[in-house]
Amino acid sequence: MNEENLKKILEFAARGNAFGEKVTVVGATKTIPADIINRAIADGLKVVAENKVNEFREKTDLIRGAEQHFIGHLQTNKVKYIVGKVSLIHSVDSLKLAAAISDECVKKKVEQPILIQINVGNEETKSGFSPSETERAMEEISRLPLLKVKGLMAMLPKTENTLLLRELSLQMRGFYDKLKEKYDFTTLSMGMSSDYKIAVECGSNTVRIGSLIFGERNYEVKK
Ligand SMILES: *Cc1c(COP(=O)(O)O)cnc(C)c1O
């Protein structure tokens, strides 16, 4: 764990974004053991998130003193392991998944806050709604029982082209503001280790950061 980086990121976030909003730092904890995650929490990290259901199930009861989110692709047959157990699901990327989460909410009699995942660069390899189909999807999703749509999650392309990142981030914020007029939105989840500063400058209020806090991931050790 990199205490220096965590401290810098938390200080950066504490200054808020250009829209005067509070910025939440979500620690992306894939492949990281629970004791190290708990050390980051002791150092001030307030929200942590897994992106794989199995890993979430292994670690969730070992995490102490932080809010837990889910940020990865979720299969409909696994929603039962996540619904009602995390305070926010960032990664609702299809109508089918939204409906499955809602069904599980009804079954468990719980509300589930979610974000709609937007594939802002229209990349073929990434899941999520394209910006153009999102308004219609929102109309359908907002009618589903017990789902609380709190905003959008953007997957930005992996690129060092900061002009492009800036352009897409601003586009996302414009899009978020437009939907915010109609829906009770609070959260725009956008930005990771490599681009969180740009994302926040352009209006993100929630960043998902893994490697800067926890170091490069070693996928060999785990699984
Ligand atoms: C791993 C992950 C992140 C964080 O990635 P880093 O580049 O390590 O900061 C953010 N969002 C999702 C969905 C992730 O799976």
The ligand as an ORCA input file, in Angstrom:
! r2SCAN-3c Opt
* xyz 0 1
  C      -9.588     -1.753    -11.363
  C     -10.651     -0.782    -11.655
  C     -10.457      0.597    -11.461
  C      -9.144      1.176    -10.964
  O      -8.101      1.002    -11.887
  P      -6.646      1.631    -11.640
  O      -6.164      1.948    -12.988
  O      -5.854      0.576    -10.952
  O      -6.825      2.835    -10.790
  C     -11.525      1.439    -11.720
  N     -12.706      0.986    -12.168
  C     -12.938     -0.323    -12.374
  C     -14.261     -0.745    -12.884
  C     -11.925     -1.242    -12.117
  O     -12.153     -2.551    -12.325
*
